[in-house]
Every structure is written in C-alpha cells, then in structure tokens.
C-alpha cells in the first residue's frame, strides 16, 4: 500500500472539532487504499504544521493530500519543488 500524509488548514471561524470531524471522514475514505503516515492541521492563517510537514521524511511519502491549493506563492513553489525532488504527488481532497 502507498503512503499518504494529510494537510489541512482550518477555515476562518472553523472550530477544531468540525475540522477533526471532516478529516476523520477523509481518513475513512483513504485508509482502505493507503497507509496514513501523518495528519497535519493548522489553524487559519497559521503554517507551523505545514513547516513540520515539509521537514518530515518526504521520501517515504507517495502522496500529500491537501484540502485546497496552497495560496502562499513561496510555500506553493517549495512544495512543488520538494515533490519533484522527493518523488511524491500532490492530490486534493475533492479527488477522493
């Protein structure tokens, strides 16, 4: 089975409970086909977990699932370059 990591950034005024419920729904859809290696959740306009994700052993990951495209141009470019260097693919929740 292939390895995946999930990254989610909460929406403005979204409760942690609602975000976790949403992510648990995604995990249930993914866990039969993939090994989930990690889940990273940032609060709205925060990127600490995103940075932790980028510092994790990405060579062990086949896919990173994102809720939406990264809006920060620097972060987007960094993630795209790392995906090439570490050989993982970026997918989005809507494709599940």
Secondary structure, DSSP 8 states (H G I E B T S, - for coil): -EEEEEEEE--TT--HHHHHHHHHHHHHHHTTTEEEEEEEEE-TT--HHHHHHHTS-GGG-SEEEESS---SHHHHHHHHHHHHHHT-EEEEGGG-
